[in-house]
Amino acid sequence: MTDSFQDLLAQVRSGVLRADSHRIDAARIAPLTAAHTVEIATLEDGERSRLRDAGLRALRTGRLGRLILNGGMATRFGGGVKALAEVFPGKNFLTLKLEHMTHAERELDVAPVPVALLTSFNTHDATGEALDTHSHYGRRPEELVRVLQSDMPRIDLSQGYAEARPLASRSATGHGDFLFALYRRGIVDAWLDRGISHIDFSNIDNLGATLDPVLLGRVIESGAAMVVEVARKEADKGGAACLLDGTPTVLEGPYFPPHFEHDQLPLFNTNNLWLDLRVLRKLATRPTPLPWHLVEKRLDGQRMGQFERFAIDLCRLVPSLGFITVPRDGLTGRFFPIKTPTDLETSREALRERLG
């Protein structure tokens, strides 16, 4: 599908691309079954030890790279750069994410894992300044790189789709751009050349998505091109693992019809992903039908839209897909999303406990 802003704008004006363009009939959607996922918390000790050993071997032979999403516009967080928002006194999200990673590497006795920070025009410079100020948090600069994603103008929808027009304000094009940004920057080829076979992928504000050899061992053993960490719902809505026409997948919010009974889908997408880098290179080097979404927002009372691609849509492009059910909270929790300042206030003590 085209990457041209003008073409996308024309699709909006003609009615081809709308906020509800990707909605799916509810009759096609069914719950994922237990047979499709491995629940990490219920593994027997022997199995956990075996997977941990496999993950440690992969780490010690340099097979993992990490991608941290740091490009969001943080509109629900009050704008600014969320990565630099203080979580504990003197500690922001970026500091905590990297310091915990360094601590884990030392505890596991593995070499530092290379990290790519996916940035946007809103976060790129400020993140660079923070890295310089803190000497790249003790990591080698070539192993902690910023990768700038694309952006496009927002569009004014106050007069309806047919009268949509460009605005001066811009937005990043969603985390689905990570694949193309990594490839353009040369990271995909460089990491493959050094023997990296897999990457894990998480949000800067999710401090529960730590370096975990058990999960890495499971991902490699599964042979799946893409593995999604899912967790059990607690009144969550939005992205969920499911069967679409009988095939396992993940659907984000815009795919569900109005009044869909979300409680029937017990597993939601944490946005912690594991990806085979070799498969990603194949996708990045050919036309990839990763769909564009028109995401509507109200900013300062104005109805506007922005164009985004979702990384999770790769699950319908890769040759094989797997799922791991992870704990969402507690000492081994993998899902601590912070979308608003209130979320941070209510989660601070749980984060302190999780990070030790």
N, C-alpha and C positions, 0 to 999 in steps of 0.2 A: 504494500500500500504506500501511497505517496508520502513523502516527508515534507512536501511544500505547504507552507502556511496558506498561500493563496488558494491552492486546491482544496485544502481542508475548509477554509472559509466559504468557498463556493459550495461545498457539500452541505454546510450548515444552511446557507441561504436557500438551497434547493430542497431542503428537507431530508436529504439522504443521511446526514449525520446529526443526531439529536442526543439529548441526555438519555433517552430511552431506546436508542437504536439497537442495543445489544440484548434487550430483554428476551428471556427464554420462557416458553410455556412451562408452567409448573408441573404439568404431567410428565415432562421429560426428565425431571429431577427427582432423585431418590437418595436415601442415606447411604453413606459408605458403610461397608460391613467390616466386622472385626478381622476378617480374613485379609483385608487390604492393608492393614497397618500393624506395626510392631509397637507394643507399649513398653517403653524403655524402663518404667518404674517397676514392672513385674518380672523383669528378667531374673533368672536364677543366678546365684553368685558365680557359678562356673561359666555360664554364658557371658555374663558381664565381664569377667576377667579375661576371657578369650577375646572378646571384642576390644577391650581396652588395650590388650597387647597388640592387636592388629592395628589399632589407631596409633599407638606409640611408634610402631615400626614405620608407619606412613609419615608421621611427623619427623622422625629421625632421618628419614631418607628424603625429606624436603618435598613431599607430595601435596602440601596444602598451601593455598593462598587465601587471604581473607578480604572480603569486600564489605566496607561499612558505609551505609547510606547516610550521607551528610549534606543532602541538597535541598531538603524540604523547606518550604516557605514559612512554616510554623505559624500559619494564620490563626490557629486556635490557641497558640501559645503566646500571642501578642506580637508576632513578628520577630525580626532579629534572627540571630543564629542560635538555634537551640543547643547545638553542641557545646557552646560556651556559657550556657546558663548554669548558675551555681546549683549543685545538688546538695553538697555538704560544704561547710566553710572551707574556702580555698580549693574546692574540687568541683569541676564541671563534668558534663557527660563525656567529653573527649578525654579528659584526664583519667577519669575512672575506667573508661573502656580500655584504654591503652595500658594503664598501670596494672589493672587486673590481668590483662593478657600477658604482660611481662612476668608477673608473679606466677602465673600458671606455667609458663615456659620453664621457669627456674625450678618449680616444684616437680615438673614432669621430666626435667633434664633433657630438654629438646632445644634446638637452635631457634632463634627468633623467626617467626612466620612472617613473610612479606604481607603488607597491608596496602590496599588501595582505598582511599577515601573518595567516594563519589560526591563531588561538590556541584553547586550551581552558581550562577552569577551572584546569588544572594549570600553565599557562604564561602566562596573560593578564597577571596583575599583575606578575610578575617581568620579563616582556618590556617592559611599560610603564615600569617603573623603570629598566631598562637604556637604553631610548630616551631617557628624560629625563636620565639621568646623562651620556649621551654626546651630548646635543643632537641627537638623531635622526640621529647619524652624518653630520652635515652636510647632511642632506636636509630639505626643508620638511616640517613636521609633517603638513600636509594631504595630502602625497604619500606618506606612510609610515604607514599606518593599521593598527590591530589590528582583526580581525574575529573575534568570539567564536563558536565553534561550539557545538552542543548537546551535552548529556551525559545519561546515564541511569544508574540504579543497575546494578551488576553483580548477577548471580544466583548463588546457591549451587546447585551441581549434584552435591554429594557424595552425595545420596540418589537421584540419577537425575533424568531429565527430569520425570517425573510429580510429583515432590516439589520441583521448583525453587521457590526463594523469594528475595525481594529481599535484598540485602545493604546494609550502610551505605555501603560504598565505591562510588564511581562511576567511570565511564569516559567519555571522549569517544566520539562515535558514528561515528568513522571519517572519513577525508578525503572520502568521498562527500557529506558534509554541506556541503562548500565552496559548492556552487551555491546552496543555500537560505540559507546564512549571508551570502553576498555580496548576495543579493537582499534579504534582510531588512534588512541594514545600509544599503541604498540605493546600494551600490557599482556594481551592474550598470547601473542607469539613469544614474547620474552619469557613469560612464565612457563609456557610449554617447553621452550628450549632448555630451560633449567631443570625440567623433570616434574614440574607441578602438574598434577592430574585433576585436582578438584579444588573448588573454592566454596567457602561458606559465605553467607550473605545475611546481614542483619541490619536493623535500624540503629542509628547512633543513640537513640533514647531508650533502647531495650537493653538494659545492663544485665539482664539474665542470660543473654545469648553469649555465653562464655566459651572459651576453647575447651572442647570436650573430646578426648580420644575414644570414648565408648561410642559416641555418635558417629565419629569419623570412621571407626572400624566397621560399624553397621552399614554406613553409606557405601563404603568400598566393597564390602562383602555382597551387598545387594546387587551390584552391577547396574543399578538404575542410572540413567542419564540425569535425572533430577529427583531429589528427595525433599519433601515438604514436611517441616515440623508442624504438627497440628496439636491442639490441646482441647480438653473438654470444655464445652460452653458453660458459662454462668450468666445467662441472660444476654450474651453477646449477640450482635447482629452483624451483617456484612459478610466478608469473605468466609467461605466454608468449603470443606472437603465434601464431595458428594459423588454420586454416579450421574452422569449425563448420558441419556440413552444407553445406560448400562455400562458405560466406560468411566473408570475413576478419573476425577479431575478436581480442580478447585475453581469456584466461581466467586468473583468479587461482587460487591453490592449492586452495581448497575445491571448485572445479568438477571437479578431476581425480579419477578413481577410484583406489582403492588399487592400488599396484604398476604405475601407469601408466609407460610407458617414456618419460620426459621427454627423453631424448637424441634422440628423433625430431623434436623441435621445436627447431630451432637458434637461434631468436631469442627473447629474453626481454624483458619489460617493464621499462624503467628507471624508470618512474613520472615521467618528464619528458613532459608533455603540452602540446599547443598546441590552443586552443579558440577557435572563432568566438563572440564575445560575443553576437552577435545571435541565434544559435541557442540559446545558453544562456538568454537571457531568455525565449524561447518555452517552453523546458522548465521554467523556474522558475515560470512563471505558470499552469501547468496541472498537474493531478495527474500525477505522474511515477512510473512503476512501477520505480523504482530499488530493487532487492531489498534486504531486510534479511538479514544473515548473523549467525548465532550463532557467535561465535568463542570457543572454549574455551581456557582458560589454567589453569596451576597456579601459584598465588602462595602462597608460604609453605606449600607442601604441600597447599593446599586446591584442590579442583577447582571452578572457577567459569567463568561465561560472561559475555560482554558483547555488546551489539547494535551492529553496525557496518554502514555502507554504504560501498561501494568506488567511488571516482571512476571507475575504469577501466570499470565496468559501463555508463557512458554510451556506450561504443562501440557498444552494441546499441540505443541510442535515437536517436542522431544520424542525419541523413539521408545523410551521407557520411563515410567514414573513410579516412585515409591513414597511411602508415608511412614513417619515415626511419630507416635503419640508421646508427648513429653509432659512433665508436670508444669503447670503454669506459674506456680508460686512456691514459696517455701525455700528451704536451703538448696534445693536442686532445681528451682523453678527456672523456666526458660522464657517467660513472657511477663515483662513489666513495662507495658507501654505508657509513655508519658505524653499525652496530647495537649493537656492544659496545665496551667499553674496549679490548679486544684488537685489534679492527678499527682503532681509532684509532692504536694503537701501530704496527701493521704498515703503515699507510697514510700515516703522517705525512710521510715523505720524498717519497713520490709526490705528495702534496698540495702540498708546498712547491715542487716542480718545476712542477706544473700551474699554480699560482697566480703563479709567477714571483716 
